[in-house]
Amino acid sequence: MQLKEKIGQNVSIVGKISNIMWQHMVAYEPDYPEILYFDPKNGDAQIVLYAKTQIENKPNKYVKVFGKVKEIKSSRQKGQKIEDGDYREYHLIVNRYEYVD
């Protein structure tokens, strides 16, 4: 899924909370203080999640997260470079989640 095409929209993604934290830009979300790194099941690049509470992995289960796509922008060299010289990443503000097989 191309998150950059879904900015401000609600989406769902299946994957696992990662034990490996790649370098990402992060933003402050006061109502969503937990910052988590998420590896989508379909093999897409790792994304950052913002959640109200910690989300744990369960053995033999994936996590399906539901939330709104947020664009993070910086002039520093992180994320995807855009023509205007800025760098962008696309994160998810999690409204809810569930465990799936």
N, C-alpha and C positions, 0 to 999 in steps of 0.2 A: 504494500500500500504506500502510495506517495503522500506522506503527511503534509508536504508543502501545498498540496492541492486541497487540503481539508482545514486550513486555518480557521479557527472559530467554530468549527463544526464538531458535533459529537460523533465519536467513533468507538469501536471496540477492537481490541487486539489480544491475541492469545500468545502466551510465552511463559518465561520464567524470570523471577527476580535473579539478577546476576550476582555472582560472588566476585566477579572481576569488574572493577570500575574503570572504564576507559575515561580519558580526559574529555570532558564536555563543558560547555558553558552552562551555568546554572543561574537561575533567577530566584528572587525572594518572593515567596507566596505565603503571606502571613496566615491564611486560613488552611494552608496545606504544608505543614512544617516538615514532613518526611520527604526526603529526596532519595529516590531509589533508581537503580539502573536496571533496565529491562531488556532481555534478549527475546525478540519475537520468534515464535515457533517456525515461521516460514523462512527464516534465515536473513530477514532484513537487518539492517544495521541496528545496533543497540540504541535505545532512546532513554531519556530521563523522564521519570514519573514524579509527580508531586501528589502526595496523599495526606489525608488527615491523620491516619494512623499507619504504623508499620504493616507491611504486607509480607507474610512469610511464605516460602515454598513448602508444599506438602509432598511427601514421597509419592511417586507415580501419578502426579496430577500437574496440570498446567494451570496458570492463572489467566482468566479472561478479565481484562481491565476495560472499564467504560469511562470515557471522559472527553474533555474538550481539548482540541489541538491548539497549542500556543506556539507562536513564533518568537524565538530569542534571537536578538540581533546584536552584533558587536563589530567594532572596527579592527579588532585583534584577530590573529590568525587561528581561529577555531571555527569549526563548522564548514558549511558549504559556501564558497565564495560566489557572490552575486555581482552582476555587471556594475553596480554602483560602488563597488569597493568594500561593501560590508560583508560580514560573514553571518550565516544564519544556521540555526538548528531548530528542529521542530519537536516539541515536548508534549506531554500529556498531563493534564490536570485531572486526576482520577476522582470520579464521583462515586463509583462503587466497583466492586470486583466479585468474582466467584471462581470456584475451583472447578475445572473440567478435565475430562480424560483426554 
